[in-house]
Amino acid sequence: MNATICAAIRDRDVLRFSYSGGTREVEPHCHGISRAGNEVLRAYQTGGYSESGKTVGWKLFEVSRITGITRTGETFASNRP
């Protein structure tokens, strides 16, 4: 999975995956290890499910909880503020 995430960050490809009960679409920006020692993905969610009801915005995802990750074939232009 790390290879998919890293390639998507490098190529600015939108990712789709299941996380906490729903499908999400995100623009991946950073992949690494959190202070708690978890592998994480920092991404800007552009659509899909959200437990909080906030479907758009910056999110931090634990990679171990991501399933069914795919590159959508869509790209994004630049970094978000």
Buried (B, 14 or more C-beta within 10 A) or exposed (E): BEEBBEEBBEEBBBBBBBBEEEEBBBBBBEBEEEEEEBBBBBBBBBEBBBEEEEBEEBBEBBBEEBEEBEBEEEEBEEEEE
